[in-house]
Amino acid sequence: MSSDEQIKQEIIDTVRMYSANGLGVGTAGNLSARTERGFLVTPTGVSYDALEPGLLVELNEAGDVISGHLKPSSEWRFHRDIYLERKEAGSIVHVHSPFATAIACNRKSIPAFHYVIAIAGGDSIRCADYATFGTEELSLHVVKALKDRKACLMANHGMIALDKDISSAFKLAIEIEELAKQYFYSLQIGELVILDKEEMQINLEKFKSYGKQT
């Protein structure tokens, strides 16, 4: 099996796990992975259960379809722009997970209420400004919200997570949704105690080696 074939199968296997991991239902969301020629992305409007390797769409850096006969995800633009901006990104997960989306619909960022916020690369998980889905404007907002971060919320929309590969990006998306759930419940109790920038800087340094065996 070629490298691209392996990537295609991993994309399919991963999006089929969205629902079971609380990241959404139906065809909501999408997933992409970088390739030598550009990136592969899920097609628009196709059930994840019906996905086959030949139905995935490959685009180049200009946004032109170079492989596949279906239309790419309507959100292909922000996938392309993130890859152009973030050379370390190997995969991008976009979902409409319930807790992250609920917070995003209130146009709130998630502050450092918990030290694990550092897993996304900073002392908060920003909420990107709203724009119509699939537009260049939305893409610009997302790229800005992701500056020095590996995840962001999207106002009235959902959440994005990126990482070096598909598995890592998917795991990060699950972690962000769990943090969003904890934040949501914490808000129900009362005023939160937010960790200060000094403490979060310590946590950010510790997360550079977090979960890694020497």
N, C-alpha and C positions, 0 to 999 in steps of 0.2 A: 504494500500500500504506500503510495507516494505521500510526501509531507502535506500537500494540499488536501489529499483525500482524508488523511488523519485529522486535519484541522476541521474539515467539513463534518466529519462524524462526531467530533468532540462538540462542535457548535450545536448539532442536533441533539445529542445526548444531554447537553446542559440546559437548553431552553425547555426541554421536556421535564426538567426538574424544577422549573420556576414555581409551578403551583404547589407541589409537594413541600417546598421550602418556604411557602408563605410569601412569595414574591409577585403574585398576581394570578389572574385567571384568563382563559381564552388566549387570544393572540396579542394581548397587551404587552408592550415592551418589544425589545429586539436585542440582538447580540451580534458583535462583529469581532473579527480577528485579523491582525495584520498578515499580509503575505509578501512575497518578494516583489510582486507587481503592484500591490496596493492593499486592498483589504476585502475580505469576504463578509457579507452581511445577510441576515435573514430577509426573505422576500416579504412584501407587504400582503396582508390578508390571507396568509396560508396558515392553516392549523398546524401547531407544532407536532401533533401526532401524524400529520400527513407529510411532514418534511422528509425529503430525500436529498442526498448529496447533490444531485443534478439540479435541484430547485434553488440552491443558494446562489447568490449573485456576487460577482467580483467587480469592484470598481477600482479605477486608478486614482492618482492624486488629483486629477482634474475633475473627478466626479463622473467620468464616463464609464459605462458598463463595458467590461472587457471579457466577461464570461457569464453565461446564464441567459435564459430567455424570458424570465419574469421581471417584474418591476421590483427594485430594491425597496427596503423599508422606507417609509416616508421620512424617516429621521436620518437618512444616510448622510445628510450634510454635516450634522454635528459630529458624527463618527469620523468623517473625512477630516474635518477641521481640528479635532482633538489629535488625530494621528499626526497631522502636520505640525502641530504645536508641541506635542509631547512625544519625542522620539523614543522614550523608554516604554511607552504604552504598547503592549502586544495584543490587548483585548479590551473591549468596552462592553459593559453590561448596562442596559437601560430597562428599568422595570417600573410598574405602577403599584408597588407594594403598599399595603394599606396604611401602615403607620407613618412611613416616610411621606407618602402622598398626603395624608391628613395634615401633617405639619406644613408641607409645602403649599397646601391650599389656604393656609393661614399666612403664607409668605413669611415664615419664620425660619431662621437658621437654627441649627442645634449648637448651643454653646458647650463649654467644657464642664458639663454637669457630672461627667464621669471621665476618669483618666483614659479609658479606651478610645475616646474621641481622637486621640493621637494616632490611631491606626489609619486614619484618613489623611495624615500628613500635616495637621495643624492643630490650632486650639479651638477650632469650630468646624462644623460642616455647613458651608454657606448655602443659601438658597438663591439660585440664579433668578434674575428678573424674568417676568412673564413676557412671552411672545407667542404668536400662533405656531403650532407644531409644524415642523418641516421647513421653517423659514430660515433665511440667513440671519435675521435678527436674533432668533432663538439661539442659533449656533454661536453667535458672538457673545451672548449672555452666558452661555454654558462655559465656553472657553475661559471667560473672565472669572467665573465662580470657581473654576478648577485650578486657578493659578496657585501653585505650590500645594495642591491638594490632589488626592486620589479619588475623591467622591464629592458629589454635591447634590442638593435637592433642586427641583425645578418648579418654580411657582405654578400652582394650579395644574400640576402635571405628574411629576414622579421623581425618580432618582437615577443617578448615573454613578457607576463605579468603574474604575479602570485599574489595570495592573499589568504585570509583565506577560501573563498568559491567561488563557480562558479559565482555568481552574482557580487561579489566584483572584481574578476579577469577580468570579462568581462567589467565592468565599467572602470577599470583601462586601459585596452587595448584601449577603445574608447578615454579616456583622453590622452593617449600617442600618438595616431594617430592625435588628434587635435593639440597637441603641435608640432608634426612633421610638420603638415601643416603650422602652424604659423611660425616655424623656416624656413621652405622652402621659404615662401613668404618674410620673413624678409631679407633673404640672397639676394633676388632680388633687394632690395632697396639700400643696401650698407653695410658698416661695422656695426656690431652689438655692442651694449654696454652690456657687460656680468657682471652680478651681482657677487660681490666678495665673498670669502669664509665666511667672517664674516656675511654678510647679509644672505647668504644661510643657515648658522647655525641657525640664528634667525628664518628663515622660516621653517626649519626642526623641530625646537622645537614647533612652532605654529601648524604645520601639525599633531602633535601627538593628538591634540584635534580638528582638522579641521573637520567641518561638523558633529560633534557629539553633540547631545543634552544631557544635564546633567539630 
